[in-house]
Amino acid sequence: MSIFEYNGSALVAMVGKNCFAIASDRRFGVQLQTIATDFQRIYKIHDKLFIGLSGLATDTQTLHQRLMFRHKLYELREDRDMKPETFASLVSAMLYEKRFGPYLCQPVIAGLGEDDKPFICTMDSIGAKELAKDFVVSGTASESLYGACEAMYKPDMGPEELFETISQALLSSVDRDCLSGWGGHVYVVTPTEVTERILKGRMD
């Protein structure tokens, strides 16, 4: 078993019309044993920017703390929130800095940039960015998430339809992966509001 699969995870971000959604599962396990069913993988950086971290749970929490520290410093110095593109470059640089002993996690970044244009990207554990116009996935359930998102995604969805699509994609994918699941956590972000919902899934 790869170290990235040790705790299990499923993460997906999807773009809609002037909005985006980011969703994760809630299982925290140690290999095949489930330890907790309310684990947080998606973190809010500011109102229009979120990061999801899949991979080894200890490293995801460490990386989140360091990213919050860097973002707060930026806020104090620049007196504004960081753009999603800038934040993606920061995450990439921080991961590449530790490339010889990397943080064992794969981030998914989603945010609203200038003119409320949605931005999503993912990267590997040493910060190689992959940008997308439709959706990005990460975690142990990523293979089945690719299939589900490919089948269900369509461009320019509104917030409600986007929520429905990302939720169905997540729930059907984690059922095909024994290392992730136990419900879901979905954020839908529009220029004016952030909606957070908890999904109930199969508890096995």
N, C-alpha and C positions, 0 to 999 in steps of 0.2 A: 504493500500500500504506500502510495506517495505521501510525503509529509503534507502536501496541500489537501489531501483527502482525509487527514487525521480527524478533524472536527466536523467535516461535511458542511456544505453550503449550497445555496442557489440564489443567484442575483440576476436581475434583468432590469434594464432601463429602456423606455420606449418613447418615441416622439409623437406628439399630436400637433394640432393647429394652434400655434402660440402657447403650447403647454407641453409638459412631459410627465411621465410617471416612472417611479422607480420602486421595485418590489423585491422582497427577499423572503426566504423561509424563516422559521423561528427555532429550528432544532440546534441544540448544542450537544454534540456527542463526543465520545472518545472511541474511535473506530466504530464498532457496531453497537456500543452501549450508549443509550440516550441519558444525558445528565440533566439537561434543562430544556424546557419547551417555550421559553419566552426570551430567547437570546436576541440581542439587538445587533444587526449588521449594517443598518443604514443610519448615517449620522448627518445632522443638519449643520452646515457650515455658516450659511446665513439664509434668509427667507427664500432666496431664489437659487440656492446652490446646495446640492446634497452629494454625499459620497457613500457608496456601499463598498464594504471590504470583505471579500471572501478569502478563504485560506485558513492558516493557523490562527486560532482565536487570540492567543497571547500577543502575537505580532500585530493583528488587526487593531487591538486596543491600544498598544504602544504607538502605532503609526497614527491613529486618530488623535491621540493626545498631542503628539508632536505637530500634526497638521493644524490643530486648533491654536496651538502656541504661535505657529508661524503666521496664521491668518490674523490673530489678534495684534501681532506686531505690525503687520501690513496696515491694518485698520488705524492704528495709532499714528503711523507715519504718514499715510496717504489720506486719511480721513474719508475713506469710502470703502465700499465692499469690493472684494476681488471679483473680477470677471471670470466666468467658467474656464475660458481658454487659458488665462493666466494661472488659475488654480491647477489646471491639468499639467501645465509646464512645471509648476512647483512640485507637484506630487512626483512627476516623472524624474525631476532632478534629485529629489530626496531619495527615491528608490535607487537610482543609478549610482548615487554617492556611496551606497552600501552594497555595490554589486558583488563584492568578493565574499560577503556574508549577508545575503539579502534578507529583507523583511519577507517572510514567506506568505505573502498575500497578493491578491490580484484585485486592484480597485476598479470600480465602475463609477464614473463621475457624470452627473447630470445637472444641468443648470439652464437658466434663462439669461441670455446675453443681451447685447444692445438691440433695441427695437423688439424686445421680448422674443428673440429668435432662440428656439431650443438648441442646446448643445449637449451631445452625449459622447462619451468615449470610455474605453477600457484600456488597460495596459497589463503587461506581465510583471513578474516580481522584480525585474530590473528596469522597469520604466519605459519599455517600448510601447508607444501609444498606438492605438487603433481607433480611428475616428469613424463614425457611421452616421448616416442620414435617417435611419429607420429605428434600429434597436441594437443593443449590445447585451451580451450575457457573460456570466462568469460563475465559477464554482463547480462542484461535483456533478450537478445536474445540467451542465452547460450544453451537452450534446442533445438531450431531449428538449431543452429550451430553444435551441436553434430551430429544431423541427417545428415545434408548436408555434413559435413566433413567426417563422417563415409562412406557415399556413394561415395564421389568424390576422397578421398585421395588414393594415391598409393605410395609405397616407391621409393626412389632414383630418384625423378623428377629433371630435370634441372631448372635453374632460370626462364625461360620463361613459362614453363609448370606449375611450382609452382605458378607463378603470376596469371595465368589463373584460376587455381584450387581454390586458396584462394579467388580470387575476385568473382567467381561464387558462392562459398559457402557463402561468406559474403552477397552478394546482395540478394540471394534467401532467406537467413535467416532473414534479417532485414525486408523484405516484410511481414514476418509472426509475426512481433512484433511491436506494435504501439508506443513503447517508444524509439525505435532506428531507424536509417535510415538516410535519406537526403544525400546519397552519401557515399563514403568510402575513406579511406586513407591507402595506402599500401606501405610498405617498403620491398624490396627484397635485402637481404644482401649476397654477395659472399665474398671470401677472398680478392678480389681485388677492389670491388666497392659496393656502396650503391645506389640502384635505388628507387626513391620515386615517386609514382604516385597517382593522385587524381581520384577517380571513380565518375561517375555521376549515381545517382540512382533515384528512384521515389521520387518526392518532395511532398509527402503527409503523 
